[in-house]
Amino acid sequence: MSVDMKKTALEMLRLSKAVYVLLSGCTRLPFVECDPETYDDQILVFYREEDAKRRAKELLEEKTLIQVIKVEQKSFLPFYTSLYPMGVNCIVVNDGMTDRISIQLNELIRRNRPEQLPKGQIWVENPELHLTAIYFMQGLHKNQGQPMTEEMTELYEEMLAHFGRGKYIFGVREDKAIPALKGKDGKMYQPLFTDSHEFQKFNGQNGLRAMVVEADKLRNLLPAQSEGVVLNPLGVNVQFKIRKRPDS
């Protein structure tokens, strides 16, 4: 990779009127793949819509649910910033083309560290869990109706391990109640969020305040009728069955 190629790519990612991103149809997040050689967790971005659609068609033929979204320049900063809590570290530009190039996310954008937060604010992110959940849900939808493979079972176990170590955001109403969502099984789950970006997607009307809770405290907060939590309901939408402790 030449220095000039990287400089051009960085300029295009910052200054283009728009870029086109491949979006996963099952998570409503950018499609993420792991590079088999570098192990980068990367998304696919294109300068031209027709190139993005061509690559999307190839993935659809592989039974990967994909769509193309347009990200305009005014949305570049929040879009690139949102990749950090997803666990993404790389952007692949023009995948499958002669000018394909990989750009590390930290070469494109810098972000504040936890110690730089204003006093009183708490840093809540779970990139390892979020990334594993993305891979799990992408794989689950691609192999819908098929038995769990060894790889998928390992992903699921990894996801559970990350979940047990996390710190999360609950949305709380003015009456201090936690909202509930009904799952496909008709049972009630409390929405839970890996980070503030996912929380704000759900809290569009700003009717909820954020409460931070560690994984081992979740059981104490759930209503008795709750089956558990649903992680990032407007994203990966993964259910975890957790029952309230009898003595809490």
C-alpha positions in Angstrom: 0.0 0.0 0.0 1.5 3.3 -1.0 1.5 6.4 1.1 -0.4 8.3 -1.7 -3.1 5.6 -1.8 -3.7 5.9 1.9 -3.7 9.7 1.9 -6.2 9.7 -0.9 -8.5 7.2 0.9 -8.4 9.2 4.1 -9.2 12.4 2.2 -12.1 10.7 0.5 -13.5 9.2 3.7 -13.4 12.7 5.3 -14.3 15.0 2.4 -16.6 13.0 0.0 -20.1 14.3 -0.3 -21.2 10.8 0.7 -20.0 7.2 1.0 -22.0 3.9 0.6 -21.9 1.4 3.4 -23.0 -2.3 3.4 -25.6 -2.8 6.1 -26.5 -6.1 7.7 -30.2 -6.8 7.3 -30.4 -8.8 10.5 -28.7 -6.3 12.9 -29.4 -3.0 11.2 -25.7 -2.2 11.7 -22.9 -2.1 9.3 -22.0 -5.6 8.1 -18.8 -6.7 9.8 -16.4 -9.4 8.7 -13.1 -10.6 10.1 -10.1 -10.5 7.8 -8.7 -14.0 7.6 -5.1 -12.7 7.4 -5.0 -9.6 9.6 -7.9 -10.5 11.9 -9.2 -7.0 11.5 -12.8 -6.6 12.3 -13.9 -4.5 9.4 -16.8 -2.9 7.6 -17.1 -2.3 3.8 -17.4 1.2 2.4 -17.6 2.4 -1.2 -17.3 5.8 -2.9 -19.9 4.9 -5.6 -23.4 3.4 -5.0 -23.2 1.1 -8.0 -20.0 -0.5 -6.6 -21.6 -1.0 -3.2 -24.6 -2.6 -4.9 -22.4 -5.0 -6.9 -20.7 -6.2 -3.7 -24.0 -6.4 -1.9 -25.4 -8.6 -4.7 -22.4 -11.0 -4.3 -23.0 -11.3 -0.6 -26.7 -11.9 -1.1 -25.8 -14.8 -3.4 -23.9 -16.2 -0.4 -27.1 -15.9 1.7 -25.9 -12.9 3.6 -28.7 -10.4 4.2 -27.3 -7.1 3.0 -28.5 -3.7 1.9 -26.7 -0.5 0.9 -27.1 2.8 2.8 -25.9 6.2 1.9 -23.9 8.1 4.6 -23.7 11.9 3.8 -20.7 14.0 4.8 -22.6 15.8 7.6 -23.0 12.3 9.3 -19.4 11.1 8.8 -18.3 12.0 12.4 -21.1 10.3 14.3 -21.0 7.3 11.9 -17.3 6.7 12.2 -17.4 7.3 16.0 -20.2 4.7 16.3 -17.9 2.0 15.0 -15.7 2.1 18.2 -18.4 0.7 20.6 -19.2 -1.9 18.0 -15.6 -3.2 18.3 -14.8 -2.4 14.6 -11.2 -1.4 14.1 -10.9 -1.2 10.3 -12.7 0.2 7.2 -12.2 -1.5 3.9 -12.7 0.8 1.0 -13.9 -0.5 -2.4 -13.7 -4.1 -1.6 -13.2 -6.4 -4.6 -11.8 -3.5 -6.7 -8.3 -2.7 -8.0 -8.1 0.3 -5.6 -9.2 -1.7 -2.5 -7.5 -0.3 0.6 -7.8 -1.0 4.4 -7.8 2.0 6.7 -7.5 1.6 10.5 -10.2 3.4 12.3 -7.8 5.2 14.6 -6.0 6.6 11.5 -9.3 8.2 10.4 -10.7 9.5 13.7 -9.5 9.9 17.2 -11.9 9.8 20.2 -11.9 10.8 23.9 -10.6 8.2 26.4 -12.6 7.4 29.6 -10.4 9.5 31.7 -11.2 12.6 29.5 -15.0 12.4 30.4 -16.5 15.3 32.3 -16.7 14.7 36.1 -19.7 12.6 37.0 -20.1 10.9 33.7 -19.5 7.1 33.4 -17.9 5.4 30.4 -20.2 2.5 29.3 -19.1 0.4 26.3 -18.9 -3.3 25.7 -17.1 -3.6 22.3 -16.1 -7.3 22.8 -19.7 -8.3 23.6 -21.2 -6.1 20.9 -18.8 -7.4 18.2 -19.4 -11.1 19.2 -23.2 -10.5 19.2 -22.9 -9.0 15.7 -21.0 -12.0 14.4 -23.4 -14.4 16.1 -26.5 -12.8 14.7 -25.1 -12.5 11.2 -24.2 -16.2 11.3 -27.5 -17.2 12.8 -29.5 -15.5 10.0 -27.2 -16.8 7.3 -27.7 -20.4 8.5 -31.3 -20.0 9.5 -33.0 -23.3 10.1 -29.8 -25.2 10.3 -28.3 -26.8 13.4 -25.7 -24.7 15.3 -22.2 -25.3 14.0 -19.2 -25.7 16.2 -18.1 -22.2 15.2 -21.6 -20.7 16.1 -21.6 -22.6 19.5 -18.2 -21.1 20.3 -19.4 -17.6 19.4 -22.5 -18.1 21.6 -20.3 -19.2 24.6 -18.0 -16.3 24.0 -20.9 -13.9 23.9 -22.2 -15.3 27.2 -18.8 -14.9 28.8 -18.5 -11.3 27.7 -22.1 -10.6 28.8 -21.3 -11.8 32.4 -18.4 -9.3 32.7 -20.2 -6.2 31.3 -21.6 -2.9 32.6 -24.8 -1.8 30.9 -27.4 0.9 30.5 -31.0 0.5 31.5 -33.6 3.0 30.4 -35.7 4.1 33.4 -39.0 6.0 33.2 -40.0 8.9 35.5 -41.9 6.4 37.8 -38.6 4.5 38.1 -40.0 1.5 36.1 -37.9 -0.2 33.5 -39.7 -0.5 30.1 -40.6 -3.9 28.9 -40.7 -5.4 25.4 -42.6 -8.5 24.3 -40.5 -11.2 22.6 -41.7 -13.4 19.7 -42.5 -16.0 22.4 -45.0 -13.5 24.0 -42.9 -13.2 27.1 -41.6 -9.9 28.5 -38.0 -8.7 28.4 -36.3 -5.6 29.6 -34.3 -3.6 27.0 -30.6 -3.4 27.9 -27.9 -1.4 26.1 -24.2 -1.9 25.5 -23.4 1.8 25.1 -24.9 5.3 25.0 -25.3 5.2 21.2 -27.6 2.2 21.3 -29.5 3.7 24.3 -30.1 7.0 22.3 -31.4 5.0 19.3 -34.1 3.6 21.6 -34.7 6.7 23.6 -35.7 8.9 20.6 -38.2 11.0 22.6 -35.8 11.4 25.5 -38.4 9.9 27.8 -36.0 7.7 29.7 -33.0 8.4 31.9 -29.9 6.2 31.8 -29.1 4.0 34.7 -25.8 2.1 34.7 -25.8 -1.4 36.1 -23.2 -4.2 36.3 -24.1 -7.7 34.9 -24.1 -9.4 38.3 -26.7 -6.8 39.6 -29.2 -7.3 36.7 -31.2 -10.0 38.5 -32.0 -7.6 41.4 -33.6 -5.1 39.1 -35.8 -7.2 36.9 -39.6 -7.4 37.6 -40.8 -10.8 38.7 -42.7 -11.4 35.5 -39.7 -10.7 33.3 -38.0 -13.5 31.4 -34.7 -11.5 31.1 -33.2 -8.8 29.0 -33.0 -8.0 25.3 -29.7 -6.5 24.3 -29.8 -3.5 21.9 -33.3 -4.1 20.6 -32.8 -1.8 17.7 -29.5 -3.4 16.8 -28.3 -7.0 17.5 -31.6 -7.7 19.4 -30.2 -10.6 21.4 -32.3 -12.1 24.3 -30.7 -13.3 27.5 -32.9 -15.3 29.9 -32.4 -14.0 33.4 -34.8 -14.4 36.2 -35.2 -12.2 39.3 -33.7 -13.5 42.4 -36.4 -14.8 44.8 -35.0 -12.9 47.7 -34.6 -9.5 45.8 
